[in-house]
Amino acid sequence: MANQALHETLEVHELAASKTVALTKAKTMQLLISDPELKQILQHDVQVSTQQLHELSGLLSPAPAGGRDQ
């Protein structure tokens, strides 16, 4: 995130933290719910949230040397 301002980096960190809490809650709720339809909805949410966290992680990872045009 070398090309981003500090406040943008902090906002991405905040989004990642919030998404992590939501992911943890969805995974925990899956264990407590017996309704199959609701379990399926939560499973989908877990999959989407996991992908979103992976994408946010990519924004926070430093670019490889020579990986970005300057």
Secondary structure, DSSP 8 states (H G I E B T S, - for coil): -TTS-HHHHHHHHHHHHHHHHHHHHHHHHHHH---HHHHHHHHHHHHHHHHHHHHHHHHHS---TT-S--
